[in-house]
Structures are given as C-alpha cells and as structure tokens.
Amino acid sequence: MKKYRIIKTSLDILLIVFIVLYILTGFGITEYHIVESITFSVLSKPVSHLIHSNLIIPFIVLLIFHILLSRKTKYFIKLFGRFSINERKN
C-alpha cells in the first residue's frame, strides 16, 4: 500500500503544480502586464504562450492517470498489480 500511496500523492502534487502553472500561463497570455510584474518578467507573453501551448499533453496524461488511480479500476490493477486486503487497510 505504501507504493500506491507514494505514487498517488506524488501524482496529486504534480497535477496541482500543472494546474497552477496552466492557469498562470493562460493569465500571462491575456493579462501579460500583471503577470510580468508579479513574476519579475520571467513569464513574458511569448514565454507564457510557449509554456501554455506545450503543457496540454502532459496535463492530459497526468489527469488520466489521476482518474485511473482514484477509481481503482481494472486499469489500476493492470498498472500496479493487486494488493492484499491487509495492505489496503494501512
């Protein structure tokens, strides 16, 4: 169960980071003056657009894994194998 919990927690944190970054870069495309001042010109409009457009595929992949691991479907069993009943309680 430790393996499942570590993978699930890591995936959740990574997905939150991707969501925040996706929102921030999207806002950086439309309201670039505000985002440039907040990020000290690290996220300019072209950089925000580049990151935002390249972030969609990894975001979708993470989201799919998140859904599969949350539902504990047959896909989860295929990916990580079965856990015994005692391991699930921990």
Backbone hydrogen bonds, N-H to C=O, Kabsch-Sander energy under -0.5 kcal/mol:
donor,donor_aa,acceptor,acceptor_aa,energy
5,R,1,M,-2.6
6,I,2,K,-2.7
7,I,3,K,-2.2
8,K,4,Y,-2.9
9,T,5,R,-2.6
10,S,6,I,-2.4
11,L,7,I,-2.4
12,D,8,K,-2.4
13,I,9,T,-2.4
14,L,10,S,-2.4
15,L,11,L,-2.4
16,I,12,D,-2.1
17,V,13,I,-2.2
18,F,14,L,-2.2
19,I,15,L,-2.4
20,V,16,I,-2.5
21,L,17,V,-2.6
22,Y,18,F,-2.6
23,I,19,I,-2.5
24,L,20,V,-2.8
25,T,21,L,-2.7
26,G,22,Y,-1.9
27,F,23,I,-2.5
28,G,24,L,-1.8
29,I,25,T,-1.1
30,T,26,G,-1.4
31,E,27,F,-3.1
35,V,31,E,-1.8
36,E,32,Y,-2.6
37,S,33,H,-1.6
38,I,34,I,-2.1
39,T,35,V,-2.7
40,F,37,S,-0.5
41,S,36,E,-3.3
42,V,39,T,-1.2
44,S,42,V,-1.0
48,S,44,S,-2.8
49,H,45,K,-2.3
50,L,46,P,-2.2
51,I,47,V,-2.6
52,H,48,S,-2.7
53,S,49,H,-2.4
54,N,50,L,-1.6
55,L,51,I,-0.8
55,L,52,H,-0.5
59,F,55,L,-1.8
60,I,56,I,-2.3
61,V,57,I,-2.3
62,L,58,P,-2.5
63,L,59,F,-2.3
64,I,60,I,-2.3
65,F,61,V,-2.3
66,H,62,L,-2.4
67,I,63,L,-2.3
68,L,64,I,-2.6
69,L,65,F,-2.5
70,S,66,H,-1.8
71,R,67,I,-1.9
72,K,68,L,-1.0
73,T,68,L,-0.9
76,F,73,T,-0.6
77,I,73,T,-1.4
78,K,74,K,-2.0
79,L,75,Y,-2.3
80,F,76,F,-2.7
81,G,77,I,-2.0
88,R,84,S,-1.3
89,K,85,I,-1.1
90,N,86,N,-0.6
